[in-house]
Amino acid sequence: MGEAVVDAVVARGLYKAFEGRFAVDGMDLTVPRGSFYGIAGPNGAGKTTALRMIIGVLKPDGGDVVVDGVPVWPDTRAAKRRLGFVADNPAMFERLSGREMLEYAALLHGLDPVEADRRASELLQVLDLTADQGRMIADYSLGMRKRMGLAVALLHSPAVLILDEPFGSLDPVNTQVMEELLQRYRARGGTVVFSSHVMDVVERLCDRMVVMADGRARVEGTVADVRGAAPTLQQAFVDLVGGRDLGEGELSWLQSS
Ligand SMILES: Nc1ncnc2c1ncn2[C@@H]1O[C@H](COP(=O)(O)OP(=O)(O)OP(=O)(O)O)[C@@H](O)[C@H]1O
């Protein structure tokens, strides 16, 4: 009998309320190992809140999360070793240089210093940060911080990589670098889960996806399943979550002179 395949992420009945309102309201999610998985949803749908519970930094009010076969809650340490995370606006030690940030992350993960140094150099090179490795992170642009965040997240070679809006502040060249790096990581057996508003990126990269709205998974499946009969994924998304008309009379003063 073959070994059972463990899903990369399984969330069941996740709940989180802030000030009496559910941000995540009974979310189920299954991310197959080795997949590229997209989480789409309008502003305020609960994507970031769900991701923060999955990575073990925000305690759910209810439900379970298992990452790479390891329960995330209540003891988050073992699961955290298996995952890497890049936040929307990655928080880092501002007064460290990029290189020092990677050295610090390597220490936290208990990596062998020689191996960590080799990995850091490769990551800085691939992410086009070698020339800036000596500058303080406080002086990095948002796009540089995103790339630095990815370097930190990949340093310990996690089984699952989770990214919140990874393409939001990247220029086209760095978007391509990021996509290629993620593809390479996936080709070597890694699993990528990311949230995005950018439907053409989701369409191009993802095997499977979920559309969240009001804290719940509205539709889940392959990108083709979610697109359904709509001409584009963008249109399917708008149809699913409900588009908004601007109204004929609104903003009539704009450029009216
Ligand atoms: N710490 C918090 N305190 C109070 N309310 C919060 C907190 N974090 C999130 N929320 C609320 O929870 C809901 C979901 O927010 P969340 O950031 O998870 O959405 P999102 O799908 O990531 O949105 P976006 O696409 O705009 O980043 C929103 O109504 C938000 O105001």
The ligand as a MOL file (V3000), in Angstrom:
LIG
                    3D

  0  0  0     0  0            999 V3000
M  V30 BEGIN CTAB
M  V30 COUNTS 31 33 0 0 0
M  V30 BEGIN ATOM
M  V30 1 N -7.4160 43.4380 13.9190 0
M  V30 2 C -8.6260 43.7220 13.4820 0
M  V30 3 N -9.5250 44.3910 14.2430 0
M  V30 4 C -10.7760 44.6660 13.8330 0
M  V30 5 N -11.2460 44.2950 12.6230 0
M  V30 6 C -10.4230 43.6260 11.8000 0
M  V30 7 C -9.0720 43.3130 12.1850 0
M  V30 8 N -8.4830 42.6200 11.1450 0
M  V30 9 C -9.4170 42.5340 10.1720 0
M  V30 10 N -10.5750 43.1320 10.5760 0
M  V30 11 C -11.8220 43.1960 9.7800 0
M  V30 12 O -12.0830 41.9020 9.2770 0
M  V30 13 C -12.6100 41.9590 7.9550 0
M  V30 14 C -11.7320 41.1340 7.0270 0
M  V30 15 O -10.4660 41.7780 6.8890 0
M  V30 16 P -9.2590 41.1240 6.1070 0
M  V30 17 O -8.0820 42.0470 6.2510 0
M  V30 18 O -9.0750 39.7180 6.5310 0
M  V30 19 O -9.7960 41.1500 4.6040 0
M  V30 20 P -9.0460 40.9460 3.2280 0
M  V30 21 O -9.8800 40.0110 2.4110 0
M  V30 22 O -7.6290 40.5480 3.4570 0
M  V30 23 O -9.1200 42.4140 2.6120 0
M  V30 24 P -8.1390 43.2180 1.5890 0
M  V30 25 O -8.3000 42.5610 0.2650 0
M  V30 26 O -8.7300 44.6090 1.6000 0
M  V30 27 O -6.7560 43.1640 2.1610 0
M  V30 28 C -12.6900 43.4340 7.5920 0
M  V30 29 O -14.0070 43.8730 7.8430 0
M  V30 30 C -11.7190 44.0880 8.5590 0
M  V30 31 O -12.0940 45.4150 8.8470 0
M  V30 END ATOM
M  V30 BEGIN BOND
M  V30 1 1 1 2
M  V30 2 1 2 3
M  V30 3 2 2 7
M  V30 4 2 3 4
M  V30 5 1 4 5
M  V30 6 2 5 6
M  V30 7 1 6 7
M  V30 8 1 6 10
M  V30 9 1 7 8
M  V30 10 2 8 9
M  V30 11 1 9 10
M  V30 12 1 10 11
M  V30 13 1 11 12
M  V30 14 1 11 30
M  V30 15 1 12 13
M  V30 16 1 13 14
M  V30 17 1 13 28
M  V30 18 1 14 15
M  V30 19 1 15 16
M  V30 20 2 16 17
M  V30 21 1 16 18
M  V30 22 1 16 19
M  V30 23 1 19 20
M  V30 24 2 20 21
M  V30 25 1 20 22
M  V30 26 1 20 23
M  V30 27 1 23 24
M  V30 28 2 24 25
M  V30 29 1 24 26
M  V30 30 1 24 27
M  V30 31 1 28 29
M  V30 32 1 28 30
M  V30 33 1 30 31
M  V30 END BOND
M  V30 END CTAB
M  END
